[in-house]
Every structure is written in C-alpha cells, then in structure tokens.
C-alpha cells in the first residue's frame, strides 16, 4: 500500500501534466473570445436577420453558437436585437445557442472529454436550441 506522501506526489505529478496540456488551450480560447467580442457586434448580428421564422431561427442558432462571452451578455444582446425588431424565435435561439453551444471551445472540450462526448453534447444543444425556441414562443402565445 502506498503511503499518503507517495500518493500525494503522484497526484501532484498527474495534475501538473494535465495543467501543462490545458493551459495553452485556455489561453488560446481567451484570445479568441477577445477577438470575437471586438469583431461581432449586435449591429452586425441584426443585419443577418430577414423576418422569416425558420430562417431567422437558424441564423439565431448559428450566430449564438459562434459568438462567445459570458452568458449574461447574451441577454443584453438579445434585448438589443428585440428592440431592433428581430423575432422572438431568433432571439430565443440566439440566447440558447450562445449559452450552450461552444464552437470556440470545441478543441478544449475535445481534448478534455473526447470526441464522442463533445459531438453529442453540441448536437443535443443544437437540437434543443431549436425545440426550446419554438416551445417558448408557443407557451408565451398560450399564456397571453
């Protein structure tokens, strides 16, 4: 049986190895987040929407999936998009995909959790962004 000291040393070595692998990816993600936040503005996002429910929902999912930042930013951007006349379908899909899809984080997620988990999580997030977007609008229609 290994002593506590040996187990602690082994755990520390494993942790350091994992940290060496993850830190460069985290730094790259932070750089990409900064780059995307300066390039993709709410005005730019609004220019993509056309007024078609299905098309705007698709655009909302895509725009939210490639946008990065803190989740609370999606609510602010979503509010601005609603004020600009973008449909609630598109804004709901945008907010859901902004929070749940992570195109920029895919390499890190892949390296930490594996391809199967990463693909399945993002696929389900994509599907549910559509479903929840439409369900939200339907429920709001019933409540009014």
Rosetta blueprint (number, residue, H / E / L):
1 X L
2 X L
3 X L
4 X H
5 X H
6 X H
7 X H
8 X H
9 X H
10 X H
11 X H
12 X H
13 X H
14 X H
15 X H
16 X H
17 X H
18 X H
19 X H
20 X H
21 X H
22 X H
23 X H
24 X H
25 X H
26 X H
27 X H
28 X H
29 X H
30 X H
31 X H
32 X H
33 X H
34 X H
35 X H
36 X H
37 X H
38 X H
39 X H
40 X L
41 X L
42 X H
43 X H
44 X H
45 X H
46 X H
47 X L
48 X L
49 X L
50 X L
51 X L
52 X L
53 X H
54 X H
55 X H
56 X H
57 X H
58 X H
59 X H
60 X H
61 X H
62 X H
63 X H
64 X H
65 X H
66 X H
67 X L
68 X L
69 X L
70 X L
71 X H
72 X H
73 X H
74 X H
75 X H
76 X H
77 X H
78 X H
79 X H
80 X H
81 X H
82 X H
83 X H
84 X L
85 X L
86 X L
87 X L
88 X H
89 X H
90 X H
91 X H
92 X H
93 X H
94 X H
95 X H
96 X H
97 X H
98 X H
99 X H
100 X H
101 X L
102 X L
103 X L
104 X L
105 X L
106 X H
107 X H
108 X H
109 X H
110 X H
111 X H
112 X H
113 X H
114 X L
115 X H
116 X H
117 X H
118 X H
119 X H
120 X H
121 X H
122 X H
123 X H
124 X H
125 X H
126 X H
127 X H
128 X H
129 X H
130 X H
131 X H
132 X H
133 X H
134 X H
135 X H
136 X H
137 X H
138 X H
139 X H
140 X H
141 X H
142 X H
143 X H
144 X L
